[in-house]
Amino acid sequence: MNPILPPSSLSVLRRAMLPLDGSIAEHVPAIAAAYARLVPVKEWPSITVADLTSGSCLLPLVFAAHGARRLIVNDIAERSELAARALFGGQSLSWPTVRRLVTTRRPRLAPHVPSFHFAADYLLEPVAEIFDRLYFAGQGAAYQYLALRWILGFAPEDTAWNILPTHDPRQLRADLTGDWAPYLRRAQAPLAVLRRLTDDLNAAMARVAQASVRVHRQDMLTLAPRLAYGKRALVVGNPPTRGLDEYVIDDQLAHSLMANRWLPLSRSRESAEKFWTRRVNAVLAAVPTGGHAVVWGGDGAMRWAECRRVWARWGTLVAHRRVGRAGWAILERR
């Protein structure tokens, strides 16, 4: 058992995080344990934790739940920014409000294009409507994140969306090319699913409520030099050289999830190596002397050994672990 991350505590945070494919979330417990051997948990309230590519948000959740009181959370993806604003925004979900929004015949919503018009290939109309009822109700980020988590549950575990062969539930049950039973069970029990999600999100938010968190959605290249970390910091930077090229059509975050494709650096004129190196250097240059940084590499633009050479310019690797070709490391800034 990890002494600083009891399984019950970690489970609460995992149930609230943003599920993502290709995430380093599975390595967060090991990273936190390695950092605790360098900086005891009792000292975490005095450090600034800055996660500049927050992704699933599990890492800042873990540190906030175990003592860190000053956090900076950043990601260029809209979904991750929304997750951070919800989980660290200090607004809990009201189950009566959720139930009212889902069951009222005609709830008052902000003007929007129905998500079903964009996402009919992937979502049944009642599923898309529940998303809209929660997302466009004007109740705040927590309710929008609940809407996001509702529809993410209709993607397989690898988050690759399957195209619906029909919108008729009877035909879906009879479909011989795929098992639609889990999809239909979720679609036909929205209140039970949403109640469970509401409880899960509220439980995690309660564990991080004491933290002071600033949320950004910027390129780490320009954000990192402007941040003030104080004397003690843990800074996390992992440039998304092989990340999803996310976009949003009008107000359609739901559709952007389904239309994503692997397009490395499609918006950059730089080579992948230069893109990665410039951002890593910008992040590490801003870490205060004696502070620490969490870095990841080896599975994108550059090999592990090449990444280590970049990191070594700024300090000493005081902990690291290889995971196949890639791996994570903690660097102490010189």
Secondary structure as GFF3:
##gff-version 3
##sequence-region A 1 334
A	DSSP	alpha_helix	7	16	.	.	.	ID=ss1
A	DSSP	three_ten_helix	25	27	.	.	.	ID=ss2
A	DSSP	alpha_helix	28	38	.	.	.	ID=ss3
A	DSSP	three_ten_helix	41	46	.	.	.	ID=ss4
A	DSSP	beta_strand	48	51	.	.	.	ID=ss5
A	DSSP	alpha_helix	58	65	.	.	.	ID=ss6
A	DSSP	beta_strand	70	74	.	.	.	ID=ss7
A	DSSP	alpha_helix	78	87	.	.	.	ID=ss8
A	DSSP	alpha_helix	95	103	.	.	.	ID=ss9
A	DSSP	alpha_helix	115	119	.	.	.	ID=ss10
A	DSSP	alpha_helix	125	135	.	.	.	ID=ss11
A	DSSP	alpha_helix	141	152	.	.	.	ID=ss12
A	DSSP	alpha_helix	169	174	.	.	.	ID=ss13
A	DSSP	alpha_helix	181	187	.	.	.	ID=ss14
A	DSSP	alpha_helix	190	207	.	.	.	ID=ss15
A	DSSP	beta_strand	212	216	.	.	.	ID=ss16
A	DSSP	alpha_helix	220	223	.	.	.	ID=ss17
A	DSSP	three_ten_helix	224	226	.	.	.	ID=ss18
A	DSSP	beta_strand	233	237	.	.	.	ID=ss19
A	DSSP	alpha_helix	253	259	.	.	.	ID=ss20
A	DSSP	alpha_helix	272	285	.	.	.	ID=ss21
A	DSSP	beta_strand	292	297	.	.	.	ID=ss22
A	DSSP	alpha_helix	304	312	.	.	.	ID=ss23
A	DSSP	beta_strand	315	323	.	.	.	ID=ss24
A	DSSP	beta_strand	326	333	.	.	.	ID=ss25
###
